[in-house]
Structures are given as C-alpha cells and as structure tokens.
Amino acid sequence: MILAEYLSRKIFYRRLQMTSVLQHPVTDPVEMHRRYWPENIDIATVALIFALHRAREAVIAPSREVWSRHGLTSAEFDVLATLRRSPAPRELTPSEIRSLLLVTSGGLTKIMAGLEARGLVARSRSHADQRIRPVRLTPSGKRLVEAAMAELMARTPQRIGRSLTAGEIAKLTELLTKLAD
C-alpha cells in the first residue's frame, strides 16, 4: 500500500513537472498578448505597463537588500524617509503621511506601531486638537534612515547610469511625472 501510494505520487509530480513547462515558443508577455489576446488590446499600452513593471523591479530589487540589512521593510523605509525630508522637527500627522505615501489608514497604523515599538518614531498629542497624534522621527530613526539612504544612493545612481545617459534620465523623469499627473 505504501509503495503504491509512493509510486502514484511520484508519477503525479513527474507529470506535473512535465506539464508546467511552457507548451509554446513565445515567452515575452507583450508578444503573448499580441498573438493570443488580440481582441481590444492596445499593444503599445501593454508594452508600456510591462516595461514599467520590469523597470520598477530592476530598481527596487537591490533596494530590498539594503532595507533588509537595516531591518526595514520598504513601507517602513518610506515612512522614515518621508519624516526625514520634512522640516524640523521632522514631524507630520498620520493624514499627511498617508497623502504623501498613498497608504491606507490601517496599513499606516500597522507600520507606525512597529516603528514606534522599535523607537524609530515617537507620537505626541497636538496642542490644538487632542485627537491628532503627530509622528516624529527620533534620533535613532534619523540615523537608521540616513544610513540606509546613503547606501542606496551609493548604489542606485551607478546602476541607473549604466543603462541611461543623464539626458535620458531627465527625459524619462519628465515623462513619468507627466504620466503620474
């Protein structure tokens, strides 16, 4: 019985491995859309969307390593960096952070709890409205985000500069800003 069960599982998994291999020669997602989903598809838009996703991943993937080394997630880094680039005393309300980062209220609450527990941010009460609890970057949070940012800036411009000229970077930035607006 055990041998029969073992053999049937082995056969099943071998068949699964064989069928999981692509059965067609086209592996480029844009070309697959063009060939196999031509109805009402604007191929230029599909190509742009895939290129944006691939470009984002090419830039973000190495950043994840840096954030991880500093004990941060991308969302935590974003919150700390947002506070760091704010005017002294490097304090914003949760609503201001949400609008700058486009994060949900629940998502920000979870991020803030983790950062506060680690002493990277502190919360106080607004004198004008006791319901508002501004978030302030602590000295240890400032040191951490500055160290992570320094490491990112030591690597990212070189990586992007290997693919694009300064003029191309400026034009791409202009076009992406236009698209985002």
N, C-alpha and C positions, 0 to 999 in steps of 0.2 A: 504493500500500500504506500509506504513512504517513498520507495523507489519510483513508483508510477507517478506520484504527485510531483516529485523532484523533476522527473523527465518531462512531464507536461508543462511545468513552469519554465524549464529550460527552453523547450521548443517555443512556448509562447513568447518569451523575452527575445529569443533569436529572431522570430518573425517580426516582432515589434521593432527591433533594431533595423531590420532589412527594409521595413515599410516606412520608417521615419526618414530615410534618405530621400531627398527631393527626386521626384519622378520626371522632372522636366529640366531642360538645359538652362533655362533663364533663372538667374539668381538675383539680378538687380531689381529692387522693388519698383522702381519707376517703370522699367521696361515691362515688368509683370503687369502693372496697371494698364500700360498701353496695349499690350497684347490680349490680356484676358479679362479686362474690365473696361472696355472702350466706351460703354454707354454713358453719356453725360459726364465724362471725366475731362476736366481741363488739365492736360498732362503737364503744362508749364507750372500750374499751381501745385500739383502733386510733387513735381520735381523740387520746387522751392521748399515745400514743407519737409520733405525728406532731407534736403541739404541743410536746412536749419537744425533739424534734429541731430544729424550727424556732426555738424559743426559744434553745436552745444555740447554734445557728449565728448568730442575731442578736446574741448577746452575744460570741461568740468571734471572729467575722469581723473586727471592728475591732481586737481584741486582737492578731490575727496581724500586722497592720500595725505595731503597736508593737514586738512581738517581733522582727520582721524589721529594723526600723530599728536595733535594738540588737544585731543579729547573732545572734539566738537563735531556736531552734525552740520550740514550745510545751512539748515534753518537757524541753528544757534549762532553760527558764524555771521549770518545775515543780520540777526538782531544786534549782536555785539558791534558789528561794523556800522550799522545804522546809528547806534548810540554814539560810537566813536566819532563819526563825521558830523555830529550835531554840535551846536555851540555849547560852550561851558555853561552849566555844569554837566554837560553830556547827559541830559535828561529829557525824556519825551513821555507823553501819555501813551497808554496802550492803543488808543484810537489813532494817534499819529503814526505809531509804528506799523499798525495794520495797513494804513493807507499808503505808507511808503514801501511796504513789502508785499502787499496784496495777499495777506494771510488771513485765515478765518479767526474769529474771536476765540473759538475753542482751541484751535491749533496754537495760537499765541499764548493762551493761558498755560498750556502744557509746556511749551518752550520756556516761558518765563519761570515756571515753578522749578524746572531743572536748573536753569541758570542761577536763580536765587538760592537754591539749596547748595550750590557749589560756591557761593559767594562772589559770583561774577557780575551780578546786578543786585541792586537794592531798591526797595519800594518804600515810598513815603506817602503821606497824605497831603493833598493840595490844601493850602490855606483858604483859597476861595471856595472850594467845593470839596467837602469831606468824602464824597463818593469817588472822586478821582484819585487814583494811586499812581503817580508818575513813576517811571522806571529810570534809574540812574545807573550808569556804568561805574563799577567800583574800580579802585586802583588795580586789583588783581585781574579784573575783566579787561581793563585797558591794556595791561601788559600782555595778556594772552592774545587778544585780538591783534595787537600791533605785531607780535612775533609771528603769528600765522600770516598776516598780510605781508610782512616783509619777505617771508619765504615764498608766498605766492607771486609777489612782484619780482622776485629774483628769477623765477622760472617762466612765468606766463608770457611776458613780452618777447623773450627769446624764441619760445615755441611758436608764437603767432608770427613773429618776424621772419622765421624760416619759410613761411608759406606766402606771406603778403608783404608788399612794399609799404612804406609809410603812406604814400598816396592812396593805395588800395585800402589800407586800414581806415583812413579818413573817409573815403567814399563809402565803404561798407557801413561804417558807423552812421554816416548821414542817411543812407538808405534804410537801415534797420530802425533808426529813430523815426524816420518818416512812416515806415510800416507800423510801428508800435503806436504812433499817434493816431 
